Amino acid sequence: QVQLVESGGGLVQAGGSLRLSCVAAGRTSGSYATGWFRQAPGKEREFVAAISWSGGSTLYADSVKGRFTISKDNAKNTVYLQMNSLKPEDTAVYYCAAGSSIVKVTTTPYIWGQGTQVTVSS
């Protein structure tokens, strides 16, 4: 069974950058879309970005558009989230997830990673 493992989180000052990675471990045959979500303390989980299996289509939440970039390397079974110009309000646990399509992954993903903490100081 496929497992998703996030890494790359940490502490960064406002205006800084981080790159998160989501690696699919175990059996990785078949195609799926991948999304990034985040959950801040006291807040609901929110969609951040998504990418199709081929990498040809992407979606972004308005709050991160222009600052975050999602990409992938299928040969490495890895999806990335490059986060630039980070703000304190970006502080959250970030999760990657897999779904059957780029649209469905935004609403009903079927596999979740364990999450990685991103903290942006002011």
ChimeraX commands (.cxc) that place a marker at each C-alpha (Angstrom):
marker #1 position 0.00,0.00,0.00 radius 0.5
marker #1 position 1.22,3.51,-0.82 radius 0.5
marker #1 position 2.18,5.83,2.02 radius 0.5
marker #1 position 2.77,9.58,1.68 radius 0.5
marker #1 position 5.55,11.12,3.75 radius 0.5
marker #1 position 5.99,14.90,4.06 radius 0.5
marker #1 position 9.24,16.61,4.97 radius 0.5
marker #1 position 10.88,20.02,4.77 radius 0.5
marker #1 position 8.94,21.88,7.41 radius 0.5
marker #1 position 10.63,24.02,9.99 radius 0.5
marker #1 position 11.06,27.48,11.43 radius 0.5
marker #1 position 11.49,30.47,9.16 radius 0.5
marker #1 position 11.22,34.24,9.48 radius 0.5
marker #1 position 8.60,36.20,7.60 radius 0.5
marker #1 position 9.69,36.75,4.02 radius 0.5
marker #1 position 11.70,33.55,3.94 radius 0.5
marker #1 position 11.25,30.37,1.95 radius 0.5
marker #1 position 10.79,26.66,2.51 radius 0.5
marker #1 position 10.37,23.72,0.17 radius 0.5
marker #1 position 8.16,20.86,1.28 radius 0.5
marker #1 position 8.43,17.38,-0.20 radius 0.5
marker #1 position 5.85,14.62,-0.38 radius 0.5
marker #1 position 7.31,11.22,-1.18 radius 0.5
marker #1 position 5.16,8.24,-2.11 radius 0.5
marker #1 position 6.64,5.15,-0.52 radius 0.5
marker #1 position 5.79,1.51,-1.14 radius 0.5
marker #1 position 3.75,0.50,-4.15 radius 0.5
marker #1 position 3.35,3.50,-6.43 radius 0.5
marker #1 position 1.86,2.07,-9.61 radius 0.5
marker #1 position -1.07,3.85,-11.19 radius 0.5
marker #1 position -1.84,7.53,-11.61 radius 0.5
marker #1 position -3.23,9.99,-9.09 radius 0.5
marker #1 position -3.36,13.69,-8.40 radius 0.5
marker #1 position -1.65,15.21,-5.38 radius 0.5
marker #1 position -2.69,18.12,-3.22 radius 0.5
marker #1 position -1.32,20.12,-0.31 radius 0.5
marker #1 position -3.50,21.17,2.61 radius 0.5
marker #1 position -2.80,22.98,5.85 radius 0.5
marker #1 position -4.37,23.32,9.26 radius 0.5
marker #1 position -3.55,26.12,11.66 radius 0.5
marker #1 position -4.37,25.98,15.39 radius 0.5
marker #1 position -8.08,26.60,15.92 radius 0.5
marker #1 position -8.78,26.65,12.18 radius 0.5
marker #1 position -10.31,24.21,9.72 radius 0.5
marker #1 position -8.13,22.36,7.28 radius 0.5
marker #1 position -7.82,24.33,4.05 radius 0.5
marker #1 position -6.76,23.53,0.53 radius 0.5
marker #1 position -3.46,25.02,-0.60 radius 0.5
marker #1 position -2.47,23.61,-4.00 radius 0.5
marker #1 position -2.92,20.60,-6.26 radius 0.5
marker #1 position -1.24,19.06,-9.27 radius 0.5
marker #1 position -2.35,16.50,-11.84 radius 0.5
marker #1 position -0.56,13.20,-12.37 radius 0.5
marker #1 position 1.25,14.52,-15.44 radius 0.5
marker #1 position 2.10,17.80,-13.77 radius 0.5
marker #1 position 0.39,19.66,-16.60 radius 0.5
marker #1 position -2.38,21.15,-14.48 radius 0.5
marker #1 position -2.18,22.99,-11.17 radius 0.5
marker #1 position -4.59,24.68,-8.79 radius 0.5
marker #1 position -3.85,27.20,-6.03 radius 0.5
marker #1 position -5.78,28.77,-3.21 radius 0.5
marker #1 position -6.06,32.53,-3.59 radius 0.5
marker #1 position -4.18,33.03,-0.34 radius 0.5
marker #1 position -0.99,31.47,-1.74 radius 0.5
marker #1 position -1.23,32.24,-5.46 radius 0.5
marker #1 position 1.91,33.96,-6.67 radius 0.5
marker #1 position 3.90,32.88,-3.61 radius 0.5
marker #1 position 3.70,29.07,-3.63 radius 0.5
marker #1 position 4.53,26.71,-6.49 radius 0.5
marker #1 position 3.58,23.05,-6.67 radius 0.5
marker #1 position 5.61,20.72,-8.87 radius 0.5
marker #1 position 6.45,17.05,-9.16 radius 0.5
marker #1 position 9.01,14.54,-10.31 radius 0.5
marker #1 position 7.30,11.26,-11.16 radius 0.5
marker #1 position 10.63,9.45,-11.50 radius 0.5
marker #1 position 11.26,10.22,-7.82 radius 0.5
marker #1 position 7.62,9.72,-6.77 radius 0.5
marker #1 position 7.83,13.15,-5.20 radius 0.5
marker #1 position 5.64,16.26,-5.16 radius 0.5
marker #1 position 7.07,19.57,-3.99 radius 0.5
marker #1 position 5.62,22.75,-2.57 radius 0.5
marker #1 position 7.96,25.71,-2.91 radius 0.5
marker #1 position 6.85,28.40,-0.48 radius 0.5
marker #1 position 8.25,31.91,-0.92 radius 0.5
marker #1 position 7.50,35.22,0.79 radius 0.5
marker #1 position 6.19,33.36,3.81 radius 0.5
marker #1 position 3.88,35.16,6.22 radius 0.5
marker #1 position 3.01,34.41,9.85 radius 0.5
marker #1 position -0.48,33.41,8.69 radius 0.5
marker #1 position 1.11,30.56,6.72 radius 0.5
marker #1 position 1.97,28.88,10.02 radius 0.5
marker #1 position 0.25,25.48,10.06 radius 0.5
marker #1 position 0.71,21.76,9.78 radius 0.5
marker #1 position 1.00,20.98,6.09 radius 0.5
marker #1 position -0.33,17.71,4.71 radius 0.5
marker #1 position -0.07,16.14,1.28 radius 0.5
marker #1 position -2.85,13.96,-0.07 radius 0.5
marker #1 position -3.66,11.86,-3.12 radius 0.5
marker #1 position -6.88,11.72,-5.10 radius 0.5
marker #1 position -8.30,10.33,-8.32 radius 0.5
marker #1 position -8.15,13.65,-10.18 radius 0.5
marker #1 position -6.93,17.19,-9.65 radius 0.5
marker #1 position -10.49,18.30,-8.89 radius 0.5
marker #1 position -11.32,15.41,-6.57 radius 0.5
marker #1 position -8.11,15.72,-4.58 radius 0.5
marker #1 position -9.20,19.18,-3.48 radius 0.5
marker #1 position -12.36,17.79,-1.88 radius 0.5
marker #1 position -12.12,14.02,-1.39 radius 0.5
marker #1 position -8.56,12.74,-1.25 radius 0.5
marker #1 position -8.20,9.09,-0.32 radius 0.5
marker #1 position -4.66,9.02,1.10 radius 0.5
marker #1 position -3.11,11.45,3.58 radius 0.5
marker #1 position 0.41,11.98,4.80 radius 0.5
marker #1 position 1.35,12.52,8.44 radius 0.5
marker #1 position 1.97,16.25,8.14 radius 0.5
marker #1 position 4.93,18.55,8.64 radius 0.5
marker #1 position 4.99,21.68,10.80 radius 0.5
marker #1 position 5.71,25.05,9.22 radius 0.5
marker #1 position 6.19,27.97,11.58 radius 0.5
marker #1 position 6.71,31.51,10.30 radius 0.5
marker #1 position 7.84,34.04,12.87 radius 0.5
marker #1 position 7.12,37.76,12.69 radius 0.5
marker link #1:1,2 radius 0.2
marker link #1:2,3 radius 0.2
marker link #1:3,4 radius 0.2
marker link #1:4,5 radius 0.2
marker link #1:5,6 radius 0.2
marker link #1:6,7 radius 0.2
marker link #1:7,8 radius 0.2
marker link #1:8,9 radius 0.2
marker link #1:9,10 radius 0.2
marker link #1:10,11 radius 0.2
marker link #1:11,12 radius 0.2
marker link #1:12,13 radius 0.2
marker link #1:13,14 radius 0.2
marker link #1:14,15 radius 0.2
marker link #1:15,16 radius 0.2
marker link #1:16,17 radius 0.2
marker link #1:17,18 radius 0.2
marker link #1:18,19 radius 0.2
marker link #1:19,20 radius 0.2
marker link #1:20,21 radius 0.2
marker link #1:21,22 radius 0.2
marker link #1:22,23 radius 0.2
marker link #1:23,24 radius 0.2
marker link #1:24,25 radius 0.2
marker link #1:25,26 radius 0.2
marker link #1:26,27 radius 0.2
marker link #1:27,28 radius 0.2
marker link #1:28,29 radius 0.2
marker link #1:29,30 radius 0.2
marker link #1:30,31 radius 0.2
marker link #1:31,32 radius 0.2
marker link #1:32,33 radius 0.2
marker link #1:33,34 radius 0.2
marker link #1:34,35 radius 0.2
marker link #1:35,36 radius 0.2
marker link #1:36,37 radius 0.2
marker link #1:37,38 radius 0.2
marker link #1:38,39 radius 0.2
marker link #1:39,40 radius 0.2
marker link #1:40,41 radius 0.2
marker link #1:41,42 radius 0.2
marker link #1:42,43 radius 0.2
marker link #1:43,44 radius 0.2
marker link #1:44,45 radius 0.2
marker link #1:45,46 radius 0.2
marker link #1:46,47 radius 0.2
marker link #1:47,48 radius 0.2
marker link #1:48,49 radius 0.2
marker link #1:49,50 radius 0.2
marker link #1:50,51 radius 0.2
marker link #1:51,52 radius 0.2
marker link #1:52,53 radius 0.2
marker link #1:53,54 radius 0.2
marker link #1:54,55 radius 0.2
marker link #1:55,56 radius 0.2
marker link #1:56,57 radius 0.2
marker link #1:57,58 radius 0.2
marker link #1:58,59 radius 0.2
marker link #1:59,60 radius 0.2
marker link #1:60,61 radius 0.2
marker link #1:61,62 radius 0.2
marker link #1:62,63 radius 0.2
marker link #1:63,64 radius 0.2
marker link #1:64,65 radius 0.2
marker link #1:65,66 radius 0.2
marker link #1:66,67 radius 0.2
marker link #1:67,68 radius 0.2
marker link #1:68,69 radius 0.2
marker link #1:69,70 radius 0.2
marker link #1:70,71 radius 0.2
marker link #1:71,72 radius 0.2
marker link #1:72,73 radius 0.2
marker link #1:73,74 radius 0.2
marker link #1:74,75 radius 0.2
marker link #1:75,76 radius 0.2
marker link #1:76,77 radius 0.2
marker link #1:77,78 radius 0.2
marker link #1:78,79 radius 0.2
marker link #1:79,80 radius 0.2
marker link #1:80,81 radius 0.2
marker link #1:81,82 radius 0.2
marker link #1:82,83 radius 0.2
marker link #1:83,84 radius 0.2
marker link #1:84,85 radius 0.2
marker link #1:85,86 radius 0.2
marker link #1:86,87 radius 0.2
marker link #1:87,88 radius 0.2
marker link #1:88,89 radius 0.2
marker link #1:89,90 radius 0.2
marker link #1:90,91 radius 0.2
marker link #1:91,92 radius 0.2
marker link #1:92,93 radius 0.2
marker link #1:93,94 radius 0.2
marker link #1:94,95 radius 0.2
marker link #1:95,96 radius 0.2
marker link #1:96,97 radius 0.2
marker link #1:97,98 radius 0.2
marker link #1:98,99 radius 0.2
marker link #1:99,100 radius 0.2
marker link #1:100,101 radius 0.2
marker link #1:101,102 radius 0.2
marker link #1:102,103 radius 0.2
marker link #1:103,104 radius 0.2
marker link #1:104,105 radius 0.2
marker link #1:105,106 radius 0.2
marker link #1:106,107 radius 0.2
marker link #1:107,108 radius 0.2
marker link #1:108,109 radius 0.2
marker link #1:109,110 radius 0.2
marker link #1:110,111 radius 0.2
marker link #1:111,112 radius 0.2
marker link #1:112,113 radius 0.2
marker link #1:113,114 radius 0.2
marker link #1:114,115 radius 0.2
marker link #1:115,116 radius 0.2
marker link #1:116,117 radius 0.2
marker link #1:117,118 radius 0.2
marker link #1:118,119 radius 0.2
marker link #1:119,120 radius 0.2
marker link #1:120,121 radius 0.2
marker link #1:121,122 radius 0.2
view
